Amino acid sequence: MEEPQKNTSGYQRLPSERRLSMIRGSAVRYLVKELPYFPTSILLNVRGEVNFNEEKKQDCFSYGTLETKIEDFWIIDGQHRIEALKRAIARNREFEDYPVITSILRLPDRFDEMLLFYIVNRRQKGVKNDLVYRHLQRMLLHKGEDWLLDLEGKRELTQGYAIEIVDVLNKDPVSP
């Protein structure tokens, strides 16, 4: 197997220490200090044999146990979240029982893994600025200045205040 730095045929980004440190915006800080859960699914593909033992059937799905070898799982998307969780466990053993939302797929080959990685990461749509600013304002009013400054930094704190000022001016009948 190729080392990640030499994996020229890989489709994921190389692991980034910046995204795995305790600085603002990193996955480790997110887990340890901000919200102790990831709301998005980690995407895995099984490249080997899989057996599913159905335990309970519902109308359109069933519960059961998936049996495969651990080395048959390949991470399509979520490598930074997995590494962040490892580092969070190193800081606090309570993260060993952390629930991880996972989507397990049976894609036919590596190309299909790459295509899904591309679709998930390339086609994401950012949130419009006006909605982001409203969220910053609500966080400021709900949690306070120090909390928002620690979470997002001075620029976003200022944007939260700016929306508050705009609202005050918009309510004033003599404001231009």
C-alpha atoms as an extended CHARMM CRD file, in Angstrom:
* protein
*
       176  EXT
         1         1  MET       CA              0.0000000000        0.0000000000        0.0000000000  PROA      1               0.0000000000
         2         2  GLU       CA              1.2800000000        3.4580000000       -0.8780000000  PROA      2               0.0000000000
         3         3  GLU       CA              2.0300000000        6.0050000000        1.8470000000  PROA      3               0.0000000000
         4         4  PRO       CA             -0.5530000000        8.8490000000        1.8540000000  PROA      4               0.0000000000
         5         5  GLN       CA              2.0540000000       11.4430000000        0.7890000000  PROA      5               0.0000000000
         6         6  LYS       CA              3.0020000000        9.2740000000       -2.2130000000  PROA      6               0.0000000000
         7         7  ASN       CA             -0.4720000000        8.0570000000       -3.1080000000  PROA      7               0.0000000000
         8         8  THR       CA             -0.7140000000        9.7710000000       -6.4820000000  PROA      8               0.0000000000
         9         9  SER       CA             -3.6600000000        7.6010000000       -7.4920000000  PROA      9               0.0000000000
        10        10  GLY       CA             -5.6920000000        8.5230000000       -4.3850000000  PROA      10              0.0000000000
        11        11  TYR       CA             -8.8310000000       10.6380000000       -4.5690000000  PROA      11              0.0000000000
        12        12  GLN       CA             -8.8830000000       12.1720000000       -1.0660000000  PROA      12              0.0000000000
        13        13  ARG       CA             -7.0990000000       15.2230000000        0.2240000000  PROA      13              0.0000000000
        14        14  LEU       CA             -3.9300000000       14.5120000000        2.1620000000  PROA      14              0.0000000000
        15        15  PRO       CA             -4.4600000000       14.6810000000        5.9460000000  PROA      15              0.0000000000
        16        16  SER       CA             -4.0120000000       18.2530000000        7.1370000000  PROA      16              0.0000000000
        17        17  GLU       CA             -2.4830000000       18.9540000000       10.5520000000  PROA      17              0.0000000000
        18        18  ARG       CA             -4.2420000000       22.3210000000       10.5140000000  PROA      18              0.0000000000
        19        19  ARG       CA             -7.6120000000       20.5580000000       10.3330000000  PROA      19              0.0000000000
        20        20  LEU       CA             -6.5320000000       18.1750000000       13.1140000000  PROA      20              0.0000000000
        21        21  SER       CA             -5.1040000000       20.6340000000       15.6530000000  PROA      21              0.0000000000
        22        22  MET       CA             -6.9360000000       22.5170000000       18.3950000000  PROA      22              0.0000000000
        23        23  ILE       CA             -7.1450000000       25.7840000000       16.4260000000  PROA      23              0.0000000000
        24        24  ARG       CA            -10.4820000000       27.4030000000       15.6090000000  PROA      24              0.0000000000
        25        25  GLY       CA            -12.2340000000       25.5580000000       12.7880000000  PROA      25              0.0000000000
        26        26  SER       CA            -10.4250000000       22.2420000000       13.2730000000  PROA      26              0.0000000000
        27        27  ALA       CA            -12.2500000000       18.9340000000       13.5930000000  PROA      27              0.0000000000
        28        28  VAL       CA            -10.5380000000       18.0550000000       16.9020000000  PROA      28              0.0000000000
        29        29  ARG       CA            -11.4720000000       21.3740000000       18.5110000000  PROA      29              0.0000000000
        30        30  TYR       CA            -15.0070000000       20.9350000000       17.2170000000  PROA      30              0.0000000000
        31        31  LEU       CA            -15.3170000000       17.6020000000       19.0410000000  PROA      31              0.0000000000
        32        32  VAL       CA            -13.4710000000       18.4640000000       22.2400000000  PROA      32              0.0000000000
        33        33  LYS       CA            -14.5580000000       22.0550000000       22.8080000000  PROA      33              0.0000000000
        34        34  GLU       CA            -17.5590000000       23.0170000000       20.6840000000  PROA      34              0.0000000000
        35        35  LEU       CA            -20.1220000000       20.2990000000       19.9220000000  PROA      35              0.0000000000
        36        36  PRO       CA            -19.3470000000       16.7290000000       20.9200000000  PROA      36              0.0000000000
        37        37  TYR       CA            -20.8030000000       15.1430000000       17.7860000000  PROA      37              0.0000000000
        38        38  PHE       CA            -20.4590000000       15.2110000000       14.0160000000  PROA      38              0.0000000000
        39        39  PRO       CA            -23.8240000000       15.7450000000       12.3240000000  PROA      39              0.0000000000
        40        40  THR       CA            -22.6990000000       14.3670000000        8.9680000000  PROA      40              0.0000000000
        41        41  SER       CA            -22.1810000000       10.7830000000        7.9090000000  PROA      41              0.0000000000
        42        42  ILE       CA            -18.8170000000        9.1750000000        7.2570000000  PROA      42              0.0000000000
        43        43  LEU       CA            -18.9020000000        7.3560000000        3.9170000000  PROA      43              0.0000000000
        44        44  LEU       CA            -17.3480000000        3.9010000000        3.7680000000  PROA      44              0.0000000000
        45        45  ASN       CA            -17.1540000000        1.3460000000        0.9830000000  PROA      45              0.0000000000
        46        46  VAL       CA            -16.7570000000       -2.3780000000        1.5010000000  PROA      46              0.0000000000
        47        47  ARG       CA            -14.4040000000       -3.8370000000       -1.1030000000  PROA      47              0.0000000000
        48        48  GLY       CA            -14.5510000000       -7.4090000000        0.1900000000  PROA      48              0.0000000000
        49        49  GLU       CA            -17.1710000000      -10.0010000000        0.9900000000  PROA      49              0.0000000000
        50        50  VAL       CA            -20.1700000000       -8.9560000000        3.0700000000  PROA      50              0.0000000000
        51        51  ASN       CA            -22.7460000000      -11.0520000000        4.8680000000  PROA      51              0.0000000000
        52        52  PHE       CA            -25.8920000000       -9.5230000000        6.3140000000  PROA      52              0.0000000000
        53        53  ASN       CA            -27.7660000000      -11.4150000000        9.0240000000  PROA      53              0.0000000000
        54        54  GLU       CA            -31.2740000000      -10.0060000000        9.1810000000  PROA      54              0.0000000000
        55        55  GLU       CA            -32.5880000000       -9.7840000000       12.7350000000  PROA      55              0.0000000000
        56        56  LYS       CA            -35.7750000000       -7.7500000000       12.3200000000  PROA      56              0.0000000000
        57        57  LYS       CA            -37.7440000000       -6.7430000000        9.2350000000  PROA      57              0.0000000000
        58        58  GLN       CA            -39.8100000000       -3.5720000000        8.8890000000  PROA      58              0.0000000000
        59        59  ASP       CA            -41.9740000000       -2.4760000000        5.9630000000  PROA      59              0.0000000000
        60        60  CYS       CA            -39.2010000000       -1.0530000000        3.7800000000  PROA      60              0.0000000000
        61        61  PHE       CA            -35.9930000000       -1.9130000000        5.6710000000  PROA      61              0.0000000000
        62        62  SER       CA            -34.5090000000       -4.4120000000        8.0730000000  PROA      62              0.0000000000
        63        63  TYR       CA            -32.1680000000       -4.4490000000       11.0580000000  PROA      63              0.0000000000
        64        64  GLY       CA            -29.2870000000       -6.8250000000       11.3080000000  PROA      64              0.0000000000
        65        65  THR       CA            -25.6080000000       -7.4920000000       11.6290000000  PROA      65              0.0000000000
        66        66  LEU       CA            -23.1350000000       -6.7960000000        8.8610000000  PROA      66              0.0000000000
        67        67  GLU       CA            -20.1910000000       -9.1870000000        8.8200000000  PROA      67              0.0000000000
        68        68  THR       CA            -17.0150000000       -8.3270000000        6.9670000000  PROA      68              0.0000000000
        69        69  LYS       CA            -13.3120000000       -7.9320000000        7.6550000000  PROA      69              0.0000000000
        70        70  ILE       CA            -12.1540000000       -4.5500000000        8.9830000000  PROA      70              0.0000000000
        71        71  GLU       CA             -9.5130000000       -4.3220000000        6.2380000000  PROA      71              0.0000000000
        72        72  ASP       CA            -12.3040000000       -4.4650000000        3.6280000000  PROA      72              0.0000000000
        73        73  PHE       CA            -13.5990000000       -1.0210000000        4.6850000000  PROA      73              0.0000000000
        74        74  TRP       CA            -12.3150000000        1.9510000000        2.7090000000  PROA      74              0.0000000000
        75        75  ILE       CA            -12.9660000000        5.5380000000        3.7660000000  PROA      75              0.0000000000
        76        76  ILE       CA            -14.5550000000        7.4750000000        0.9170000000  PROA      76              0.0000000000
        77        77  ASP       CA            -15.2490000000       10.6470000000        2.8990000000  PROA      77              0.0000000000
        78        78  GLY       CA            -14.5710000000       11.4160000000        6.5490000000  PROA      78              0.0000000000
        79        79  GLN       CA            -10.8600000000       10.7800000000        7.0330000000  PROA      79              0.0000000000
        80        80  HSD       CA            -10.3750000000       14.0240000000        8.9660000000  PROA      80              0.0000000000
        81        81  ARG       CA            -13.3660000000       13.2830000000       11.2110000000  PROA      81              0.0000000000
        82        82  ILE       CA            -12.0220000000        9.7980000000       11.9530000000  PROA      82              0.0000000000
        83        83  GLU       CA             -8.5490000000       11.1420000000       12.7300000000  PROA      83              0.0000000000
        84        84  ALA       CA            -10.0870000000       13.9160000000       14.8660000000  PROA      84              0.0000000000
        85        85  LEU       CA            -11.9780000000       11.2890000000       16.8390000000  PROA      85              0.0000000000
        86        86  LYS       CA             -8.7360000000        9.3360000000       17.4210000000  PROA      86              0.0000000000
        87        87  ARG       CA             -7.1050000000       12.4980000000       18.7570000000  PROA      87              0.0000000000
        88        88  ALA       CA            -10.1350000000       13.3370000000       20.9050000000  PROA      88              0.0000000000
        89        89  ILE       CA             -9.9240000000        9.8220000000       22.4140000000  PROA      89              0.0000000000
        90        90  ALA       CA             -6.2420000000       10.4350000000       23.1850000000  PROA      90              0.0000000000
        91        91  ARG       CA             -7.3080000000       13.5630000000       25.1420000000  PROA      91              0.0000000000
        92        92  ASN       CA            -10.4060000000       12.0600000000       26.7610000000  PROA      92              0.0000000000
        93        93  ARG       CA            -11.1970000000        8.3250000000       26.9180000000  PROA      93              0.0000000000
        94        94  GLU       CA            -14.9400000000        9.0750000000       27.0910000000  PROA      94              0.0000000000
        95        95  PHE       CA            -14.8490000000        9.5760000000       23.3140000000  PROA      95              0.0000000000
        96        96  GLU       CA            -14.2700000000        5.8090000000       22.9040000000  PROA      96              0.0000000000
        97        97  ASP       CA            -18.0660000000        5.3650000000       23.0760000000  PROA      97              0.0000000000
        98        98  TYR       CA            -18.7130000000        8.1980000000       20.6520000000  PROA      98              0.0000000000
        99        99  PRO       CA            -21.4810000000        7.3800000000       18.1410000000  PROA      99              0.0000000000
       100       100  VAL       CA            -20.3920000000        7.7840000000       14.5280000000  PROA      100             0.0000000000
       101       101  ILE       CA            -23.0250000000        8.1860000000       11.8270000000  PROA      101             0.0000000000
       102       102  THR       CA            -21.8110000000        5.9990000000        8.9830000000  PROA      102             0.0000000000
       103       103  SER       CA            -23.0850000000        5.1760000000        5.5120000000  PROA      103             0.0000000000
       104       104  ILE       CA            -21.7330000000        1.8460000000        4.2960000000  PROA      104             0.0000000000
       105       105  LEU       CA            -21.8250000000        1.2730000000        0.5550000000  PROA      105             0.0000000000
       106       106  ARG       CA            -21.0240000000       -1.5390000000       -1.8770000000  PROA      106             0.0000000000
       107       107  LEU       CA            -19.6530000000        0.3690000000       -4.8360000000  PROA      107             0.0000000000
       108       108  PRO       CA            -18.1990000000       -1.7680000000       -7.6220000000  PROA      108             0.0000000000
       109       109  ASP       CA            -14.7800000000       -0.1310000000       -7.8860000000  PROA      109             0.0000000000
       110       110  ARG       CA            -12.4060000000        2.6350000000       -6.8670000000  PROA      110             0.0000000000
       111       111  PHE       CA            -13.6500000000        4.9220000000       -9.6560000000  PROA      111             0.0000000000
       112       112  ASP       CA            -17.1410000000        4.9180000000       -8.1380000000  PROA      112             0.0000000000
       113       113  GLU       CA            -15.6380000000        5.7860000000       -4.7370000000  PROA      113             0.0000000000
       114       114  MET       CA            -13.7820000000        8.7040000000       -6.3210000000  PROA      114             0.0000000000
       115       115  LEU       CA            -16.9400000000        9.8450000000       -8.1220000000  PROA      115             0.0000000000
       116       116  LEU       CA            -18.9480000000        9.8660000000       -4.8860000000  PROA      116             0.0000000000
       117       117  PHE       CA            -16.1290000000       11.7230000000       -3.0800000000  PROA      117             0.0000000000
       118       118  TYR       CA            -16.1350000000       14.2770000000       -5.8970000000  PROA      118             0.0000000000
       119       119  ILE       CA            -19.9140000000       14.7440000000       -5.8200000000  PROA      119             0.0000000000
       120       120  VAL       CA            -20.0370000000       15.1020000000       -2.0280000000  PROA      120             0.0000000000
       121       121  ASN       CA            -17.1390000000       17.5530000000       -1.8120000000  PROA      121             0.0000000000
       122       122  ARG       CA            -17.3580000000       19.5130000000       -5.0600000000  PROA      122             0.0000000000
       123       123  ARG       CA            -21.0820000000       20.1240000000       -5.2160000000  PROA      123             0.0000000000
       124       124  GLN       CA            -21.5870000000       21.3620000000       -1.6790000000  PROA      124             0.0000000000
       125       125  LYS       CA            -23.3450000000       24.6860000000       -1.6600000000  PROA      125             0.0000000000
       126       126  GLY       CA            -22.2820000000       27.3350000000        0.7870000000  PROA      126             0.0000000000
       127       127  VAL       CA            -24.8300000000       29.1060000000        2.9280000000  PROA      127             0.0000000000
       128       128  LYS       CA            -25.6740000000       32.6330000000        1.7590000000  PROA      128             0.0000000000
       129       129  ASN       CA            -23.9860000000       35.3990000000        3.7440000000  PROA      129             0.0000000000
       130       130  ASP       CA            -27.2090000000       37.0000000000        4.9550000000  PROA      130             0.0000000000
       131       131  LEU       CA            -28.2370000000       33.7430000000        6.6320000000  PROA      131             0.0000000000
       132       132  VAL       CA            -24.7450000000       33.2730000000        8.1140000000  PROA      132             0.0000000000
       133       133  TYR       CA            -24.8820000000       36.8020000000        9.5600000000  PROA      133             0.0000000000
       134       134  ARG       CA            -28.3130000000       36.1270000000       11.0860000000  PROA      134             0.0000000000
       135       135  HSD       CA            -26.9480000000       32.9700000000       12.7220000000  PROA      135             0.0000000000
       136       136  LEU       CA            -23.9840000000       34.9410000000       14.0870000000  PROA      136             0.0000000000
       137       137  GLN       CA            -26.3950000000       37.5330000000       15.4910000000  PROA      137             0.0000000000
       138       138  ARG       CA            -28.5060000000       34.8390000000       17.1800000000  PROA      138             0.0000000000
       139       139  MET       CA            -25.4190000000       33.1370000000       18.6180000000  PROA      139             0.0000000000
       140       140  LEU       CA            -24.2050000000       36.4970000000       19.9440000000  PROA      140             0.0000000000
       141       141  LEU       CA            -27.5510000000       37.2350000000       21.6050000000  PROA      141             0.0000000000
       142       142  HSD       CA            -27.9870000000       33.7060000000       22.9510000000  PROA      142             0.0000000000
       143       143  LYS       CA            -24.4460000000       32.8280000000       24.0940000000  PROA      143             0.0000000000
       144       144  GLY       CA            -22.6970000000       36.1810000000       24.4200000000  PROA      144             0.0000000000
       145       145  GLU       CA            -19.6770000000       37.9790000000       23.0720000000  PROA      145             0.0000000000
       146       146  ASP       CA            -16.9410000000       35.8700000000       24.6970000000  PROA      146             0.0000000000
       147       147  TRP       CA            -18.4910000000       32.6220000000       23.4910000000  PROA      147             0.0000000000
       148       148  LEU       CA            -18.8510000000       33.8010000000       19.8800000000  PROA      148             0.0000000000
       149       149  LEU       CA            -15.3670000000       35.3310000000       19.8770000000  PROA      149             0.0000000000
       150       150  ASP       CA            -13.8930000000       32.0250000000       21.0540000000  PROA      150             0.0000000000
       151       151  LEU       CA            -15.9500000000       29.9930000000       18.5820000000  PROA      151             0.0000000000
       152       152  GLU       CA            -15.5940000000       32.0900000000       15.4380000000  PROA      152             0.0000000000
       153       153  GLY       CA            -13.1590000000       34.9550000000       15.9940000000  PROA      153             0.0000000000
       154       154  LYS       CA            -13.2540000000       38.7490000000       15.8850000000  PROA      154             0.0000000000
       155       155  ARG       CA            -14.4650000000       39.1510000000       12.2930000000  PROA      155             0.0000000000
       156       156  GLU       CA            -17.5600000000       36.9880000000       12.7930000000  PROA      156             0.0000000000
       157       157  LEU       CA            -18.2630000000       38.6490000000       16.1530000000  PROA      157             0.0000000000
       158       158  THR       CA            -18.2200000000       42.0040000000       14.3550000000  PROA      158             0.0000000000
       159       159  GLN       CA            -20.6070000000       40.6450000000       11.7100000000  PROA      159             0.0000000000
       160       160  GLY       CA            -22.9980000000       39.5240000000       14.4410000000  PROA      160             0.0000000000
       161       161  TYR       CA            -22.9630000000       43.0360000000       15.8990000000  PROA      161             0.0000000000
       162       162  ALA       CA            -23.3710000000       44.5750000000       12.4350000000  PROA      162             0.0000000000
       163       163  ILE       CA            -26.6370000000       42.7170000000       11.8330000000  PROA      163             0.0000000000
       164       164  GLU       CA            -27.8950000000       43.8610000000       15.2370000000  PROA      164             0.0000000000
       165       165  ILE       CA            -27.0780000000       47.4750000000       14.3050000000  PROA      165             0.0000000000
       166       166  VAL       CA            -28.7940000000       47.0870000000       10.9180000000  PROA      166             0.0000000000
       167       167  ASP       CA            -31.9330000000       45.7960000000       12.6500000000  PROA      167             0.0000000000
       168       168  VAL       CA            -31.9770000000       48.7660000000       15.0540000000  PROA      168             0.0000000000
       169       169  LEU       CA            -31.5300000000       51.2290000000       12.1780000000  PROA      169             0.0000000000
       170       170  ASN       CA            -34.2320000000       49.5220000000       10.0900000000  PROA      170             0.0000000000
       171       171  LYS       CA            -36.7410000000       49.9110000000       12.9460000000  PROA      171             0.0000000000
       172       172  ASP       CA            -35.9840000000       53.6140000000       13.3580000000  PROA      172             0.0000000000
       173       173  PRO       CA            -38.4340000000       55.6560000000       11.2280000000  PROA      173             0.0000000000
       174       174  VAL       CA            -35.9220000000       58.5100000000       10.7720000000  PROA      174             0.0000000000
       175       175  SER       CA            -33.0920000000       56.2310000000        9.6870000000  PROA      175             0.0000000000
       176       176  PRO       CA            -32.1980000000       56.5510000000        5.9870000000  PROA      176             0.0000000000
